[in-house]
C-alpha cells in the first residue's frame, strides 16, 4: 500500500512540541488466560472466486470446497462461516476468498447532541493545543500502531484499488473547506482520537494522529514486531460506492506478505459523510469498529439482526458492543457475546491478540503485598493526591498503599472523561487486607468513597473494573470494563516525620529523543529511605522500588512531569517532581536503520549488503542525502551514495573468501539544511 498524506490542511498547522500485609483472595495476582502471543497462520488458501466481491448464498456457492479452509484460517468452523455469510448482509468475500465488511446503513446516522461534555487528555478530556492535533499519541513507543488519518490520502496498489486506479481520499471536513482545518474541526479530531484511544487503552498499541513512517505500519516479515494499521476518515466520493459508514478487511493487522504485499488489505475506511456529517461519537465508534475488523473481529449481532444495537436505556450505563452498533448507547465495550440471543461469542481480547494486538502489561501491583505507594502532597495536616492508571483485564486490580491518620478519608475513581469503557469499583482495605469500605454506585461509572479512619496506619485503595445488572437483560458483565482511570484521595496526615523527596535530573531539556538521568539519592529521612518509585510522566514507570537513580529516554517531543515517590522504613512517603522538556529537534538528518546481511556465490565468495535509511527529525524519509560510509573488518572500502525517494541507499562491501565480520560505519550524511545528527545510528556488523 502506498499512502501519501494530503498536505493541503496539514501544512497549515504549526509544528510545535506536541506512578506489607498478606494478600486477600479478592486481590490475588490471577489474570485472564489470554494467548501469550499472536497465532501464526498458514498461508491463506490460493483461490479465485471469479467475482471481485460476493455475499450471502452467492459467496457460499463460490467458496464451495474452499469454505472449510477459509473458515479454518479465520478460526471458525465451516458451518459457522456459512451461517454468518447467510445472515450478515454486510459481510463480503473478495475474489481471493478474503473476508471484508461493508457497513451498509439503511439511512445515514443522525447527528447526535452530546451533553455533559465541556472542553475536557484521555483521562480528563482536556484538549491539547490545537497546533498539536496531528501529533497526538496514546502510547508513544509501542510496537503496534493504529494511525487515524484525517488529512486525506492517496492510495494505490491495494485490494481497494480496481483496474490499477489511484484512490484520492478527501480530508475530514465539516465546513466545506477541505483546504484548511478550522478550530472546530481540530477540536473534533482531538475528541474522536480521545474516544478511540480509550477503546484501545488495554492494548499495547499507540493510537495516533501523527503520520508514522511506513516501517511503523508495514510488517516486513513474521519476525518484524513493529507494525500497525491505518483508518482513513474521509468521504465516500472517489473511494467506495456504497451507502455505508465504513469498510474493512478482517484479520489483516499482522499480515506480513505472501502472495500479496503486507499492506494489500489495508487501510480501513470510515466515511464521515454517512455518520452525522462527522458527528464525534458516530465517527469514533466507526473507527474503533473498523479497526476491530482488522484485528480479526466479526460483527456482534443476534439471531435476528447481524448488528446488535445494545440494551438498557440508562443515560450513563446503557450498553452496546463495539463490534455491534455503538452509535446510540453511552457505554460501548468489547464483548464476548454474553447478552441474550448473541450470535457471536468470540472473545474479542483473545481474537485481537491472536492477530498481533497484545494486551498491555499490568501497570500497578494487583495485591496488597505488591501495592504501589500513593503519590501525594501534605498541607495543613491533610494528605491529597491523584494517580492515573489502566485496568487492562477483567481480573486486574490496581492497589495503592497510603499511610493515613485518624479522621475523614475521601477517595474517588473517575474513568476516562470522554466515552469511558471502564465501569469502576473502589475498595478500601486496612493493614490486614480486610475490606472496610466499598463503592460501586448503580447507574454510574465512577466510584466515590468516604470512610472515618479511627486508627492510624497503612491502608490500601483497590481499583477494579465492574459490571452492572444482568448481561442477559439490560446490564453487562465486567468483561469489557477496562480502560483509563484517575484515582484521587484526601485524608489526615499520620503523625511522625515523613521522608523528604529530592530529585535531580540531567539534562532537563533538549531535542527528542532525550536521554535523562534521574537521581533520588539525595532524598532524606529521620530513619531510612527504603523504596524509590519512579513515574516518568510519559506513561512508563519503574515500580520495583529498588532504583535510587535511573535513566529514561523521552522519545516524543513534549513537556513531561517526572515524579519520584520515596517510602521510609515506617511506611511514610513523600513525592517530588521535575519537569522535563523534550523539544522538537531542528532540521537534522538521522540514520534511522541499517539493515545488514551477507550474500555468497557459488565460488564461496561472500560480501555484505547494508540498506541504510535516512530520515529527518520527524521521521520522514530524506531524499538525495549523500551517505559517506566505510567498510572494515574482513574487507575494506570507502563508499559515497545517495538516498532514493524512500530515504534509502544500498551499500555493498567488496567480495572476500575470508571468514570473520563485515563492519560498516557511517562517516557522514550530507544534505542541504539538514545537519547530520552524529548521535544517531552509525554502525552495524554481520559475520560469516
MARNU-214710 format. One record per residue (C-alpha): residue number from 0; residue in one letter; x, y, z. Coordinates in steps of 0.25 Angstrom, whole numbers, plus 5000, padded with zeros to 4 digits. Layout:
<mipas>
> NUM/a/X/Y/Z
...
</mipas>
This chain:
<mipas>
> 0/x/5000/5000/5000
> 1/x/5005/5014/4997
> 2/x/4998/5025/5006
> 3/x/5003/5039/5004
> 4/x/4998/5050/5013
> 5/x/4989/5061/5007
> 6/x/4997/5073/5012
> 7/x/4986/5083/5008
> 8/x/4982/5084/5022
> 9/x/4993/5078/5030
> 10/x/5003/5089/5024
> 11/x/4995/5100/5031
> 12/x/4998/5094/5045
> 13/x/5009/5100/5053
> 14/x/5020/5089/5057
> 15/x/5022/5090/5072
> 16/x/5026/5081/5084
> 17/x/5014/5072/5082
> 18/x/5014/5025/5156
> 19/x/5013/4979/5216
> 20/x/5001/4971/5218
> 21/x/4996/4958/5214
> 22/x/4989/4958/5200
> 23/x/4974/4954/5201
> 24/x/4968/4945/5190
> 25/x/4960/4956/5184
> 26/x/4973/4963/5181
> 27/x/4981/4952/5177
> 28/x/4990/4953/5165
> 29/x/4981/4944/5156
> 30/x/4980/4948/5141
> 31/x/4971/4944/5130
> 32/x/4977/4933/5122
> 33/x/4979/4941/5108
> 34/x/4988/4935/5098
> 35/x/5002/4940/5101
> 36/x/5005/4944/5086
> 37/x/4999/4944/5073
> 38/x/4995/4932/5065
> 39/x/5004/4929/5053
> 40/x/4995/4924/5042
> 41/x/4998/4916/5030
> 42/x/4997/4923/5016
> 43/x/4984/4927/5012
> 44/x/4978/4917/5002
> 45/x/4981/4921/4988
> 46/x/4967/4922/4981
> 47/x/4960/4930/4971
> 48/x/4945/4932/4972
> 49/x/4943/4939/4959
> 50/x/4936/4952/4965
> 51/x/4942/4964/4971
> 52/x/4932/4963/4983
> 53/x/4921/4953/4986
> 54/x/4912/4951/4998
> 55/x/4901/4943/5004
> 56/x/4898/4930/4997
> 57/x/4906/4934/4985
> 58/x/4918/4935/4993
> 59/x/4915/4921/4999
> 60/x/4914/4915/4986
> 61/x/4926/4922/4980
> 62/x/4935/4917/4992
> 63/x/4929/4903/4990
> 64/x/4940/4893/4994
> 65/x/4949/4904/4999
> 66/x/4939/4908/5010
> 67/x/4945/4899/5021
> 68/x/4960/4904/5018
> 69/x/4956/4919/5018
> 70/x/4947/4917/5031
> 71/x/4959/4910/5038
> 72/x/4969/4921/5034
> 73/x/4959/4931/5041
> 74/x/4958/4922/5053
> 75/x/4943/4918/5050
> 76/x/4936/4905/5047
> 77/x/4931/4903/5032
> 78/x/4917/4903/5037
> 79/x/4919/4916/5046
> 80/x/4925/4923/5034
> 81/x/4913/4918/5025
> 82/x/4903/4923/5035
> 83/x/4910/4937/5036
> 84/x/4910/4939/5021
> 85/x/4896/4936/5020
> 86/x/4891/4944/5032
> 87/x/4900/4956/5031
> 88/x/4898/4964/5018
> 89/x/4909/4973/5022
> 90/x/4920/4962/5020
> 91/x/4926/4961/5007
> 92/x/4936/4951/5001
> 93/x/4946/4956/4991
> 94/x/4951/4949/4979
> 95/x/4963/4943/4986
> 96/x/4954/4938/4997
> 97/x/4957/4949/5008
> 98/x/4946/4954/5017
> 99/x/4943/4968/5018
> 100/x/4931/4976/5023
> 101/x/4924/4987/5016
> 102/x/4916/4994/5027
> 103/x/4903/4997/5020
> 104/x/4893/5007/5026
> 105/x/4878/5008/5024
> 106/x/4880/5023/5025
> 107/x/4891/5032/5029
> 108/x/4894/5032/5044
> 109/x/4887/5045/5050
> 110/x/4895/5055/5057
> 111/x/4895/5054/5072
> 112/x/4896/5065/5082
> 113/x/4906/5061/5093
> 114/x/4902/5066/5107
> 115/x/4911/5068/5119
> 116/x/4924/5069/5112
> 117/x/4932/5082/5113
> 118/x/4946/5085/5108
> 119/x/4951/5073/5115
> 120/x/4976/5057/5110
> 121/x/4969/5044/5110
> 122/x/4966/5043/5125
> 123/x/4962/5057/5128
> 124/x/4957/5060/5114
> 125/x/4965/5073/5112
> 126/x/4969/5078/5099
> 127/x/4983/5079/5095
> 128/x/4988/5091/5088
> 129/x/4981/5092/5074
> 130/x/4994/5092/5067
> 131/x/4997/5078/5073
> 132/x/4985/5072/5067
> 133/x/4993/5064/5058
> 134/x/5004/5060/5068
> 135/x/4995/5052/5078
> 136/x/5000/5039/5083
> 137/x/4992/5030/5093
> 138/x/5004/5021/5096
> 139/x/5017/5026/5089
> 140/x/5028/5016/5087
> 141/x/5018/5004/5086
> 142/x/5022/4994/5075
> 143/x/5008/4994/5070
> 144/x/5001/5006/5063
> 145/x/4987/5010/5059
> 146/x/4988/5022/5051
> 147/x/4976/5031/5050
> 148/x/4977/5038/5036
> 149/x/4969/5051/5036
> 150/x/4976/5059/5026
> 151/x/4974/5052/5013
> 152/x/4982/5041/5006
> 153/x/4986/5036/4992
> 154/x/4985/5021/4992
> 155/x/4990/5011/4981
> 156/x/4993/4996/4980
> 157/x/4983/4991/4990
> 158/x/4971/4982/4989
> 159/x/4962/4995/4989
> 160/x/4968/4999/4976
> 161/x/4961/4994/4964
> 162/x/4968/4994/4950
> 163/x/4981/5000/4955
> 164/x/4974/5013/4959
> 165/x/4979/5022/4970
> 166/x/4969/5026/4981
> 167/x/4969/5040/4986
> 168/x/4962/5041/4999
> 169/x/4958/5055/5003
> 170/x/4961/5061/5017
> 171/x/4952/5061/5029
> 172/x/4943/5073/5026
> 173/x/4932/5080/5034
> 174/x/4931/5093/5028
> 175/x/4932/5091/5013
> 176/x/4947/5096/5012
> 177/x/4956/5084/5010
> 178/x/4968/5093/5009
> 179/x/4969/5097/5023
> 180/x/4965/5091/5037
> 181/x/4957/5101/5045
> 182/x/4958/5101/5061
> 183/x/4944/5094/5062
> 184/x/4950/5083/5052
> 185/x/4963/5081/5060
> 186/x/4955/5080/5073
> 187/x/4946/5069/5067
> 188/x/4958/5062/5062
> 189/x/4964/5062/5076
> 190/x/4951/5057/5083
> 191/x/4950/5046/5073
> 192/x/4964/5042/5076
> 193/x/4961/5042/5091
> 194/x/4950/5032/5089
> 195/x/4957/5023/5080
> 196/x/4969/5023/5089
> 197/x/4960/5019/5101
> 198/x/4954/5008/5094
> 199/x/4968/5002/5091
> 200/x/4975/5006/5105
> 201/x/4976/4992/5110
> 202/x/4985/4988/5098
> 203/x/4999/4991/5096
> 204/x/4997/5000/5084
> 205/x/4999/5015/5080
> 206/x/4986/5021/5075
> 207/x/4992/5033/5068
> 208/x/4988/5045/5059
> 209/x/5003/5047/5055
> 210/x/5006/5041/5042
> 211/x/5016/5029/5045
> 212/x/5028/5025/5036
> 213/x/5024/5014/5027
> 214/x/5033/5004/5035
> 215/x/5024/5007/5047
> 216/x/5012/5001/5039
> 217/x/5017/4991/5029
> 218/x/5021/4977/5034
> 219/x/5033/4973/5026
> 220/x/5032/4958/5031
> 221/x/5027/4949/5042
> 222/x/5039/4953/5051
> 223/x/5036/4968/5050
> 224/x/5029/4972/5063
> 225/x/5027/4987/5059
> 226/x/5015/4989/5050
> 227/x/5001/4994/5050
> 228/x/4989/4999/5042
> 229/x/4982/5011/5037
> 230/x/4968/5016/5038
> 231/x/4965/5027/5027
> 232/x/4954/5036/5031
> 233/x/4948/5042/5018
> 234/x/4936/5043/5009
> 235/x/4931/5032/5001
> 236/x/4933/5040/4988
> 237/x/4944/5035/4980
> 238/x/4947/5024/4990
> 239/x/4936/5013/4990
> 240/x/4922/5013/4984
> 241/x/4912/5009/4996
> 242/x/4902/5015/5006
> 243/x/4911/5011/5017
> 244/x/4919/5016/5029
> 245/x/4932/5009/5027
> 246/x/4939/4997/5020
> 247/x/4950/4988/5025
> 248/x/4957/4975/5023
> 249/x/4957/4964/5034
> 250/x/4969/4959/5041
> 251/x/4980/4967/5033
> 252/x/4986/4975/5045
> 253/x/4998/4965/5046
> 254/x/4999/4962/5031
> 255/x/5014/4960/5026
> 256/x/5012/4958/5012
> 257/x/5012/4945/5004
> 258/x/5005/4945/4990
> 259/x/5001/4959/4993
> 260/x/5009/4971/4999
> 261/x/5007/4973/5014
> 262/x/4998/4985/5013
> 263/x/4990/4980/5002
> 264/x/4977/4979/5010
> 265/x/4979/4992/5017
> 266/x/4975/5003/5021
> 267/x/4961/5002/5027
> 268/x/4952/5014/5023
> 269/x/4941/5021/5031
> 270/x/4932/5030/5023
> 271/x/4929/5042/5032
> 272/x/4918/5048/5022
> 273/x/4909/5036/5026
> 274/x/4912/5038/5041
> 275/x/4904/5050/5045
> 276/x/4912/5059/5036
> 277/x/4925/5056/5044
> 278/x/4918/5054/5058
> 279/x/4928/5052/5068
> 280/x/4923/5039/5075
> 281/x/4918/5033/5062
> 282/x/4931/5035/5055
> 283/x/4939/5030/5067
> 284/x/4930/5017/5069
> 285/x/4932/5014/5054
> 286/x/4947/5016/5055
> 287/x/4948/5006/5066
> 288/x/4939/4996/5059
> 289/x/4946/4996/5046
> 290/x/4960/4995/5053
> 291/x/4954/4983/5061
> 292/x/4951/4976/5048
> 293/x/4966/4978/5044
> 294/x/4969/4971/5057
> 295/x/4961/4959/5053
> 296/x/4947/4963/5060
> 297/x/4934/4960/5054
> 298/x/4920/4966/5056
> 299/x/4913/4965/5069
> 300/x/4899/4962/5066
> 301/x/4887/4954/5070
> 302/x/4879/4942/5063
> 303/x/4870/4953/5057
> 304/x/4880/4964/5054
> 305/x/4894/4963/5050
> 306/x/4897/4977/5056
> 307/x/4893/4978/5071
> 308/x/4889/4992/5076
> 309/x/4891/4989/5091
> 310/x/4882/4989/5103
> 311/x/4878/4997/5115
> 312/x/4873/5012/5114
> 313/x/4881/5018/5125
> 314/x/4887/5031/5120
> 315/x/4901/5026/5126
> 316/x/4901/5011/5126
> 317/x/4892/5008/5114
> 318/x/4901/4997/5107
> 319/x/4905/4993/5093
> 320/x/4917/4985/5088
> 321/x/4928/4992/5079
> 322/x/4926/4981/5068
> 323/x/4911/4983/5068
> 324/x/4904/4997/5067
> 325/x/4910/5007/5077
> 326/x/4904/5020/5072
> 327/x/4892/5021/5081
> 328/x/4897/5015/5095
> 329/x/4907/5023/5104
> 330/x/4915/5011/5109
> 331/x/4921/5003/5097
> 332/x/4931/4992/5101
> 333/x/4938/4980/5095
> 334/x/4929/4967/5097
> 335/x/4929/4952/5097
> 336/x/4914/4951/5094
> 337/x/4908/4950/5108
> 338/x/4895/4957/5104
> 339/x/4882/4949/5101
> 340/x/4882/4944/5087
> 341/x/4896/4947/5084
> 342/x/4900/4940/5070
> 343/x/4915/4943/5073
> 344/x/4922/4938/5086
> 345/x/4936/4941/5081
> 346/x/4946/4946/5092
> 347/x/4949/4960/5086
> 348/x/4962/4961/5094
> 349/x/4967/4947/5091
> 350/x/4964/4949/5076
> 351/x/4971/4962/5075
> 352/x/4983/4956/5082
> 353/x/4983/4945/5072
> 354/x/4984/4955/5061
> 355/x/4996/4962/5067
> 356/x/4990/4972/5076
> 357/x/4996/4970/5090
> 358/x/4990/4974/5103
> 359/x/4998/4984/5112
> 360/x/5006/4979/5123
> 361/x/5000/4982/5137
> 362/x/5004/4996/5141
> 363/x/5002/4994/5156
> 364/x/5002/4983/5166
> 365/x/4989/4975/5168
> 366/x/4991/4971/5183
> 367/x/4993/4978/5196
> 368/x/5007/4971/5196
> 369/x/5010/4978/5183
> 370/x/5003/4991/5185
> 371/x/5009/5004/5179
> 372/x/5011/5016/5189
> 373/x/5000/5027/5186
> 374/x/5006/5039/5181
> 375/x/5002/5051/5190
> 376/x/5005/5065/5196
> 377/x/5003/5069/5210
> 378/x/4997/5083/5214
> 379/x/4991/5087/5227
> 380/x/4991/5073/5233
> 381/x/4983/5067/5221
> 382/x/4989/5058/5210
> 383/x/4984/5059/5196
> 384/x/4988/5054/5182
> 385/x/4984/5047/5170
> 386/x/4989/5035/5161
> 387/x/4986/5031/5147
> 388/x/4985/5016/5143
> 389/x/4979/5006/5133
> 390/x/4971/4994/5136
> 391/x/4976/4984/5126
> 392/x/4967/4972/5128
> 393/x/4954/4968/5135
> 394/x/4963/4961/5146
> 395/x/4972/4973/5148
> 396/x/4972/4981/5161
> 397/x/4982/4993/5163
> 398/x/4985/4994/5178
> 399/x/4991/5007/5185
> 400/x/4997/5008/5199
> 401/x/4994/5020/5207
> 402/x/4998/5024/5222
> 403/x/4986/5031/5228
> 404/x/4984/5038/5241
> 405/x/4971/5038/5248
> 406/x/4959/5046/5242
> 407/x/4951/5046/5230
> 408/x/4957/5039/5217
> 409/x/4950/5042/5204
> 410/x/4954/5036/5191
> 411/x/4949/5035/5177
> 412/x/4952/5028/5164
> 413/x/4948/5034/5150
> 414/x/4949/5027/5137
> 415/x/4952/5034/5125
> 416/x/4944/5046/5123
> 417/x/4940/5045/5109
> 418/x/4933/5031/5105
> 419/x/4939/5023/5116
> 420/x/4940/5008/5114
> 421/x/4942/5005/5129
> 422/x/4931/5004/5140
> 423/x/4940/5005/5152
> 424/x/4939/5000/5167
> 425/x/4947/5005/5178
> 426/x/4950/4997/5191
> 427/x/4958/5002/5204
> 428/x/4965/4991/5211
> 429/x/4972/4992/5225
> 430/x/4986/4988/5228
> 431/x/4982/4973/5229
> 432/x/4976/4973/5215
> 433/x/4961/4973/5221
> 434/x/4951/4981/5213
> 435/x/4946/4993/5221
> 436/x/4938/5001/5211
> 437/x/4934/4999/5196
> 438/x/4928/5008/5185
> 439/x/4921/5003/5173
> 440/x/4909/5012/5170
> 441/x/4898/5007/5161
> 442/x/4895/5016/5149
> 443/x/4909/5022/5149
> 444/x/4923/5018/5144
> 445/x/4931/5026/5155
> 446/x/4933/5022/5169
> 447/x/4933/5032/5181
> 448/x/4936/5027/5195
> 449/x/4936/5033/5209
> 450/x/4941/5026/5222
> 451/x/4945/5030/5236
> 452/x/4959/5025/5240
> 453/x/4959/5022/5255
> 454/x/4973/5016/5255
> 455/x/4985/5022/5249
> 456/x/4993/5012/5240
> 457/x/4994/5007/5226
> 458/x/4982/5005/5217
> 459/x/4980/5001/5203
> 460/x/4971/5007/5191
> 461/x/4968/4996/5181
> 462/x/4962/4999/5167
> 463/x/4955/4989/5159
> 464/x/4946/4988/5147
> 465/x/4932/4984/5150
> 466/x/4919/4981/5143
> 467/x/4904/4985/5145
> 468/x/4891/4977/5146
> 469/x/4890/4964/5137
> 470/x/4897/4963/5124
> 471/x/4886/4955/5119
> 472/x/4876/4966/5121
> 473/x/4879/4981/5122
> 474/x/4893/4981/5128
> 475/x/4907/4976/5125
> 476/x/4918/4968/5132
> 477/x/4932/4973/5135
> 478/x/4938/4966/5123
> 479/x/4939/4979/5115
> 480/x/4941/4989/5127
> 481/x/4955/4992/5124
> 482/x/4962/5005/5122
> 483/x/4968/5018/5127
> 484/x/4965/5023/5141
> 485/x/4969/5034/5151
> 486/x/4969/5031/5166
> 487/x/4968/5043/5176
> 488/x/4969/5043/5191
> 489/x/4969/5053/5203
> 490/x/4972/5048/5217
> 491/x/4978/5052/5230
> 492/x/4993/5052/5231
> 493/x/4999/5042/5240
> 494/x/5007/5046/5252
> 495/x/5022/5045/5250
> 496/x/5032/5050/5241
> 497/x/5031/5046/5226
> 498/x/5043/5046/5217
> 499/x/5048/5058/5209
> 500/x/5048/5054/5194
> 501/x/5059/5061/5185
> 502/x/5061/5058/5171
> 503/x/5071/5063/5161
> 504/x/5070/5062/5146
> 505/x/5081/5063/5135
> 506/x/5078/5069/5126
> 507/x/5064/5075/5128
> 508/x/5062/5079/5113
> 509/x/5067/5076/5099
> 510/x/5063/5071/5086
> 511/x/5056/5058/5086
> 512/x/5059/5046/5087
> 513/x/5064/5052/5100
> 514/x/5072/5043/5110
> 515/x/5071/5048/5124
> 516/x/5078/5043/5137
> 517/x/5069/5044/5149
> 518/x/5075/5043/5163
> 519/x/5067/5041/5176
> 520/x/5079/5038/5185
> 521/x/5079/5052/5192
> 522/x/5065/5048/5198
> 523/x/5066/5048/5213
> 524/x/5058/5043/5225
> 525/x/5059/5042/5240
> 526/x/5061/5027/5239
> 527/x/5064/5021/5225
> 528/x/5058/5023/5211
> 529/x/5054/5009/5207
> 530/x/5048/5010/5194
> 531/x/5049/5019/5181
> 532/x/5037/5019/5171
> 533/x/5038/5026/5158
> 534/x/5027/5031/5149
> 535/x/5034/5037/5136
> 536/x/5022/5045/5132
> 537/x/5020/5038/5118
> 538/x/5012/5026/5122
> 539/x/5024/5018/5127
> 540/x/5029/5015/5141
> 541/x/5038/5007/5150
> 542/x/5031/5001/5162
> 543/x/5041/4992/5167
> 544/x/5045/5002/5178
> 545/x/5059/4997/5176
> 546/x/5065/5008/5168
> 547/x/5070/5021/5175
> 548/x/5075/5026/5162
> 549/x/5071/5023/5148
> 550/x/5071/5028/5133
> 551/x/5060/5029/5123
> 552/x/5058/5033/5109
> 553/x/5047/5043/5105
> 554/x/5045/5039/5090
> 555/x/5034/5048/5086
> 556/x/5034/5063/5088
> 557/x/5026/5069/5099
> 558/x/5027/5074/5113
> 559/x/5027/5063/5124
> 560/x/5026/5063/5139
> 561/x/5035/5052/5145
> 562/x/5031/5048/5159
> 563/x/5039/5041/5170
> 564/x/5032/5035/5182
> 565/x/5041/5031/5193
> 566/x/5036/5022/5205
> 567/x/5043/5021/5218
> 568/x/5044/5009/5227
> 569/x/5032/5012/5235
> 570/x/5023/5013/5222
> 571/x/5022/5028/5221
> 572/x/5024/5034/5208
> 573/x/5027/5047/5200
> 574/x/5028/5051/5186
> 575/x/5034/5062/5177
> 576/x/5035/5065/5162
> 577/x/5043/5071/5152
> 578/x/5039/5076/5138
> 579/x/5046/5070/5126
> 580/x/5044/5077/5113
> 581/x/5047/5069/5100
> 582/x/5046/5078/5089
> 583/x/5044/5076/5074
> 584/x/5058/5076/5069
> 585/x/5062/5086/5058
> 586/x/5064/5080/5044
> 587/x/5074/5069/5044
> 588/x/5078/5057/5037
> 589/x/5077/5044/5045
> 590/x/5081/5029/5041
> 591/x/5069/5022/5045
> 592/x/5073/5008/5042
> 593/x/5084/5000/5036
> 594/x/5079/4986/5031
> 595/x/5091/4978/5028
> 596/x/5092/4964/5022
> 597/x/5102/4955/5015
> 598/x/5102/4948/5001
> 599/x/5110/4937/4995
> 600/x/5113/4932/4981
> 601/x/5116/4918/4976
> 602/x/5131/4921/4978
> 603/x/5129/4923/4993
> 604/x/5132/4938/4991
> 605/x/5124/4946/5002
> 606/x/5120/4960/5003
> 607/x/5111/4969/5011
> 608/x/5100/4978/5007
> 609/x/5095/4989/5016
> 610/x/5082/4996/5014
> 611/x/5083/5010/5021
> 612/x/5070/5018/5023
> 613/x/5072/5033/5026
> 614/x/5061/5042/5032
> 615/x/5058/5056/5037
> 616/x/5056/5060/5051
> 617/x/5041/5056/5050
> 618/x/5044/5042/5044
> 619/x/5041/5045/5029
> 620/x/5050/5040/5019
> 621/x/5061/5049/5013
> 622/x/5063/5048/4998
> 623/x/5076/5052/4991
> 624/x/5084/5051/5004
> 625/x/5099/5047/5002
> 626/x/5103/5036/5011
> 627/x/5118/5034/5013
> 628/x/5122/5021/5019
> 629/x/5134/5011/5021
> 630/x/5135/4996/5022
> 631/x/5145/4990/5031
> 632/x/5147/4976/5037
> 633/x/5150/4965/5027
> 634/x/5149/4975/5015
> 635/x/5152/4990/5014
> 636/x/5145/5000/5005
> 637/x/5140/5015/5005
> 638/x/5127/5018/4999
> 639/x/5118/5030/4995
> 640/x/5104/5028/4991
> 641/x/5091/5036/4990
> 642/x/5077/5032/4996
> 643/x/5065/5030/4988
> 644/x/5051/5035/4990
> 645/x/5049/5026/5002
> 646/x/5061/5031/5008
> 647/x/5069/5018/5006
> 648/x/5082/5015/5000
> 649/x/5089/5001/4998
> 650/x/5103/5000/5001
> 651/x/5111/4987/4997
> 652/x/5125/4983/5002
> 653/x/5136/4976/4994
> 654/x/5135/4961/4992
> 655/x/5144/4952/5000
> 656/x/5148/4938/5003
> 657/x/5152/4941/5017
> 658/x/5144/4937/5030
> 659/x/5140/4948/5040
> 660/x/5132/4960/5041
> 661/x/5127/4971/5032
> 662/x/5127/4985/5039
> 663/x/5120/4997/5033
> 664/x/5122/5011/5039
> 665/x/5114/5023/5035
> 666/x/5124/5035/5034
> 667/x/5114/5046/5030
> 668/x/5101/5049/5024
> 669/x/5101/5062/5015
> 670/x/5088/5069/5011
> 671/x/5086/5084/5010
> 672/x/5079/5090/5022
> 673/x/5079/5077/5030
> 674/x/5092/5075/5038
> 675/x/5096/5061/5042
> 676/x/5092/5056/5055
> 677/x/5104/5049/5059
> 678/x/5097/5043/5071
> 679/x/5088/5035/5062
> 680/x/5091/5021/5058
> 681/x/5105/5020/5052
> 682/x/5110/5005/5051
> 683/x/5105/4991/5048
> 684/x/5112/4977/5047
> 685/x/5109/4964/5041
> 686/x/5118/4952/5041
> 687/x/5120/4939/5033
</mipas>
